[in-house]
Amino acid sequence: MIYAVKFVLWLLSLMPVGMPYWLSEKSARFWMKLSPVKRHTTERNLERCYPDMSEEERQRLVHESFQHYVCSVLEAGHNWNWSLDRLIALCDGVENENLLLEAQASDKGLILLAPHFGAWEYLGAYFQKFEDIAILYKPASNPQLEKALLAKRSRGESVLIAASGRGLNKLYQHLKSGKCAGILPDQQPAPGKGEFAPFFGNEALTSNVVPRLAKKLDCIVLGLICERLKGGRFRVHVLPAEEGIYSEDAREALTAMNRTIEKCVAVNPSQYLWSYRRFKAQPEGAEPFYDFR
């Protein structure tokens, strides 16, 4: 199976820059019809996260969100097979890059919050600008796929750290030495590995790894997203984290982290991964967030 996947990715890599974006524009409605669960999840998330949005505007956002989801799939061939230099050359600039430069000039550890937004896989190439950056990731269940993913994502100078007990200890030491780490902060953690905190006004089970590390090690925390542009290019945005992320109160710290993610999403709401069931886990006694399978 892994060979078939690699072959498909190789075929996708033959597309010229801009072709994935063009194809996703033309085929988004087709894939929406073939993916009713993802479509309903997207609609439900947007309905609850933007309750004041008109139905017409919401449906437009659903369509645009699907377009970017399809584009992410089609871009996988470029991400998998193109060289890091070729990928980095697609960057059209960095908003608030001074925040990154100031953080790098300090002797503190730096945590980059990189939510599932836009061309987020391209950040793997952009991360190579940082020396000794560690990337926290969730291992794949398929051993062959895991091996292939490790080979692809460990190109350049980045160090991949599995999200496990041993991995978190390694991450702690990495940040303690004043180095940098990239973390996906918007994945739902396993039960017992996080706490509930508001995200767009809805309770979401949220990983407490970042606030705990930030507080204990006095790390600098920044949001980092990769906005997809027409023509196959992208722009990186750097956003300051909410100050409350360093709070002793766990809920306040998690709320601040989620607000930082919300600021990232606000750059271009259509590029967030709204098809992800971020609110699947709910507090005890609460009604199910998703009333469909």
N, C-alpha and C positions, 0 to 999 in steps of 0.2 A: 504493500500500500504506500509506503514512504517513497518508493521510486516513482509511483504514479503521481504523487503530490509534487515531487521535485520536477517531473516532466511538465506538469501543468504550470508550475511557477516559472520554469524556463521559457515556455511559450509566452506567458504574460510579460516576461522581461523583454521580449522582442518589440513590444509596443513602444512607439516614440513618446517622448514627454508630452503630456497634455491629452493623450488618447484615453487613459483611464477616466479622466474628468469628463471628457466628451461622451464616452460610452455610458457613464453613470447617469448623465443628464438624460440621455435618450432611453435608458432602460429602467429607470427607477420605478415607474408605475408597474411595469411587468413583474419586477421582483417583489413589489408590495403585495401583488395578488398571489404570488407563490409562497409568501411567508406571512400567513395571517397571524400567527402568534407574535412574531416580532412587530408586526404592524399594530396589533392590539396593545402590546406592551408599550410601544412608543406613544400611542394615543393616550393610554392611561397615565403614563408618567407626565406627559405634557399637560393633561387635564388637571392633575393634582399639583403640579409644580408651578403652573401659570393659570390659576383659577380665574383671573380677570381677563384672560385673552379671549377674543371672539372665536367662534367656531371656525369661521373662514380663515382667520389668521393661523389657528391651530392646525388645520388641515394642510395649509401651505407649509408650515413648519414640519409636519409629519413627512410630507413629500421630500422636502429638502434634506431632512435628517436621513431618510432612506437613501437619497442620492449619495450622501457622503459615506454612508455605510458601505454601499456597493463600490464606491471609489476606493475605499480602504482595502477591500478584497482585491480589486484589480491592480492596485499599487503594490501588492505583495510580491509580485515578480521582480519589480525594480528593487524593492527592499532586500530581497533574498539574494539576488544575483549581481546587482550593480556594485561597483567599488564604492568605498566610503567617500573618496574624493569626488566621484561623479554625483553622489547623493548630496553632499554638502554644497556643491556648486549650484544646486537648485534653490538655495536659501536667498531670499530677497531682503535680508536685513533682520535686525534684532531690536525690538522695542524695549526700552529701559535696560539696555545692555550695561549701563553704568552700575546697576544694582548687582549684576554678576561680577563685574570687575572689582567692585568694592569688597564683595564677599570673598573673592579669591585672594585679595590682598591681605585679608585678616588671617589670624592663626586659628580661627575657629572652624569647627566642622560645618559643612554646608549640606543641607537637605533640600533637594529639588523635588517638589510635588508635581508629578506629571500625570494628570488625569487623562481618561480616555476621550481625547478631544482632537478633532481634525486629523492631521497626518501624524498621529502620535508615534507611529513606528519609525518615522524619519528622525525622531529625537535620538534613536540609537546611534545614528550617524553624527548628529550634532554633539552628542555627549563626548565624542572623541576630542573635542576642544579642551576637555578637562583632563588633567593628569591624574591617573590612579582613581578614576571614578568607579564606584561600586553601584551595581544595579540590582535591587532586590526583585526577585521574580518568583512566580509560583510554578514549580516543576510540572511538566506534562506527565500524564498517567502512562502514556505509551513510551517505553524505553527508547525505541528507534526514533520517535519524534523528538523526544527529549535530547538525544544525542545530536540530532540535526539542528535543533533550535539553539543549543549551546554553541555549536560550531559557528552558526550564523551570527548570533548576538554577541559573541565574545571577540569579534573582529576588532582590531585596534587595541587601545590601551584599557578598555573597560574590564572590570572584574565582576562576574556574575555570582550573586549570593542567593542561595535558595532560602525561601521563607520558612525556616524551621528553627527549632530551638538553638541548634548549633550555628545556623546561619545568622540568627539575630545577634548571637555573641560576637561573631566575626564582624558584623555590621557595626556593633557598638565600638569595637576596637578600632575599626576603620575611621569612624567619625571622631573618636577620641584623639586620634593622631592628627586631626585637623584636615582630613580629606573630605571628599565630596561623595554623596550618594543620591541616586535617583530612585524614587519610590512612586508606584501607582497607588494613590490614596483612596480611590473610590471603588475598590472591589469589596464586596461583602465578605467579611471574615467568617471563619467557622464559629459555631456557637461556643461561647466562653472565651473567645479571642478578641472581643471588643465590647463596646457599650453603645446604647442607643443615644443618638443626638439628632437635632433637627437638621435636615438638608432640604432646602427649598420649602421649608415649613412642614415637612413630613418627617416622622421618626425613621431613622435609618441606622441599622447596625453598622457601626463604624470602628475600624481598626484603631487601637490606641498606641500603636508602635511609634508613630511620628511625634505626638505630643510628649510621650514619655522620654524619648531620646532627646528631643529639643530642650526639655526642661532640665534633665539630668546633666547633659553635656554643654548646655548653653550654646546650642547650634544656631546658625543662621538658617532660616527657612524661607524659601522663595517658591512661588508657583511658576511653572514653566510649561508653555503649550506651543503647539506647532499649527498655526492656522493655514489651512489649504487655500491656495489661490488658483484662479483660472489659469489654464495653460500649463498645469503640472508643477507649478512652483509653490513655495511656502514661505511663511514669515514666522519667526519665533517671537513670542511675547514673554516677558519676565514681569511677574507681579509680586509685590511684597505680601507676606503672610499677615493675617490679622494678629495683633499683639496678644490677644487672649490665648493664643496657642501655647503660651508659656505658663498658663494659670495652674495653680495647685489643684483647682477643682477640675475633675476629669471631664464632666459634662461641658463646662465652659471652654476647656481646651479643645475638645472634639468639635464643639459648635464653631469655634474660631477656625479650625481647619476646614470644616465644611463650607464656611463662608468664603474662605480663600478659594475653594474649588468653584463656588458660585460666581466669584469675580472672574475666574478663568472662563467659565461657560458664557458669561455676559459679553465676552469679546465677540462671539458669534454663536448664538444658541443653536443654530441649525447643525453645527459641527460636533456637538456633544453626542455621546453614544446613548441615545435615549431608548434604544431597543434592549438595553441591559436591565434585568430585573433587580434594580438597586434596592427596592423596598420589599423584597420577598419575605424576609424575616421581619416580624412585627412583635411589639411588646406583648407580654402575656395578657390575654383577654381582649386584644384588639381584633377588629374585623380584618379578614384577609385583604391585602392591598390589591391583589390581582384576582378577579373573580372569574377567571377562565384558565384553561390549561394550554 
